């Protein structure tokens, strides 16, 4: 065990925190905390993050639900052909949500800095 882990374990034991800190954190935890900390955000935090994650990981629900789609005719009645087209609004939604979150964070930071 490294000396740093020993120091962290000692501090954790003194404060009855356990050893959960060793597992780190997940990005989901951070996003949920931001969603809870800034409930006034109109675009939210969790859904824009989930949508971006869905696109980044190639999830069909993100592409099929997050892009304008057009049904194309097919000779086979059991087949549906969809044309999915990227749109400016799909791109701007998470970008605008991120800007909104950054602005809320800066307002909080400034108010905390003024209180010191």
C-alpha positions, 0 to 999 in steps of 0.5 A, spaced: 500 500 500 502 506 498 504 511 503 498 516 500 493 511 500 495 510 508 494 517 509 487 517 506 485 511 509 487 514 516 483 521 514 477 517 512 477 512 518 478 519 523 472 521 520 468 515 519 467 515 512 469 508 510 473 506 504 468 508 498 472 514 496 477 508 493 472 507 488 472 514 485 466 517 482 462 516 476 460 522 471 453 520 472 454 522 480 456 529 477 451 530 472 445 528 477 449 533 483 449 538 478 441 537 476 440 537 483 444 544 484 441 547 479 433 546 478 432 552 475 435 551 468 430 550 463 434 545 459 436 541 464 443 537 465 441 530 465 437 529 459 442 533 455 448 529 457 444 523 456 443 525 449 450 526 448 452 520 451 447 516 447 450 519 440 457 518 443 456 511 444 452 510 438 445 508 441 439 507 436 434 511 441 439 517 440 439 517 433 432 515 432 429 520 437 434 526 437 434 527 429 428 529 424 426 523 421 422 521 414 419 515 413 420 512 406 415 508 402 418 501 401 414 495 396 415 490 402 409 492 407 413 489 413 419 494 412 420 501 414 425 505 411 427 511 415 431 517 413 435 520 419 437 527 418 442 531 423 439 538 424 441 544 427 436 544 433 439 537 435 446 540 435 444 547 439 440 543 444 446 540 448 450 546 447 445 551 449 444 547 455 452 547 457 452 554 456 446 555 461 449 550 466 456 554 465 453 561 467 449 558 473 455 555 475 459 562 474 453 566 478 454 561 484 461 561 484 461 569 484 456 569 489 460 565 494 466 569 492 463 575 494 461 572 501 468 570 503 
